[in-house]
Amino acid sequence: MHVVVNAATSADGKLSSRRREQIAISGEEDFARVDRLRADSDAVVVGVGTVLADDPSLTVKEEQLCERRREQGDPEQPARIVVDSTGRTPTDAAIVDDAASTYVCLSEAAPVDRRMDLADRAELVTAGEDRVDLLRAFAALEAAGLERIMVEGGGELIFSLFEAGLVDELRVFVGPTVIGGRDAPTLVDGDGFVAEFPTLSLESLERVDDGALLIWRADG
């Protein structure tokens, strides 16, 4: 399995405002890049916080990219994956519509009624007691044939993936906007590291729109 974390941040490293509202950080060129990256992936992953805040569909938008997937013998759309320990994903969320297959990763703490509701809309993967055990969950997803994984946020999930040693690559578009706010989400939130900090090797740096795209490889 190869896991790529992709995100767009403001110049000061924020994903959105302190109100957790979506802010246009990147432009058309970066939107097209993200669409291509989705099309090259077997699955796109987000945490439930992103689902609740943004209601993303996580689908490939460009028809030519969908056609290329069909020609390669892949499903027209990559699968969607939600990491959702307690089953908070709404059953009317865009991510569980019929545009693509969806997996919801739950912990054993998810209530039975929420499991039953979501089971009608998605494939359920249970791993971990109180929160999703990402190593076990991603092993189950890999066993299901999902090898090329794209992660689109948010900061809590990205921290947990780094903590579990699951990140292979980090791609960050840094846009020309300053958001600020001590409570605004950053690229990597969670508890934070105080020792044994993950390190990255810079693979490339290029100008995209009015910002910069940095591609890092995770060491170790």
PyMOL commands that set and color helices and strands:
alter all, ss='L'
color gray80, all
select helices_A, chain A and resi 28-39+48-54+63-71+94-96+112-119+134-143+155-163
alter helices_A, ss='H'
color red, helices_A
select strands_A, chain A and resi 2-9+43-47+79-83+102-106+123-126+148-151+169-174+200-208+211-218
alter strands_A, ss='S'
color yellow, strands_A
deselect
rebuild
show_as cartoon
